[in-house]
């Protein structure tokens, strides 16, 4: 008998903080409509002083592919993805991120962080190298990935602020069927002039 592991989705557990449902990141069904949010489609962001928000747009298709939040001397780039209802994506995606960084000549390791397992990496860049943290949380039918750079990649106080920002995000999965790993559509907010 072989030792081959059956890699069906049911074998990949979800990865999320134990208190995700009460402390975030949240599913749209878990929050009331009381708080003001910047609605970006697949995610809603709580506005706060000193928060800069940029949308990253794919040049060819002109579709929004990520949201970059500048806060506390750091940048948090987030992307929401469709995921299976009963299994998670973060364990597999974490391995792929580490392999990709190592192929680029960087260094990456998986460590236990405040949000669960994360990847801490040193990524080659034209200026030498930069430090980054890759965090991920599996929610109900979605997966939220964050890439942390700047002060929060190295400083505990800045990291705590960015982690709190990440946990305040609301993911809007919607009811449209989507294959796992597809980016949940993002868009420019209707009130773009007020962000």
Secondary structure, DSSP 8 states (H G I E B T S, - for coil): --------GGGS-----TTHHHHSSEEGGGS-S-S--EE-BSEEE---TT-EEEEEE-TTT--EEEEEEEETTEEEEEEEEE--SSS-SHHHHHHHHHHHHHHTT-EEEEEEETTEEEEEEEEEETTEEEEEEEEEEEETTEEEEEEEEEGGGT-HHHHHHHHHHHHT-EE---SS---TT-B--B---TTGGG-
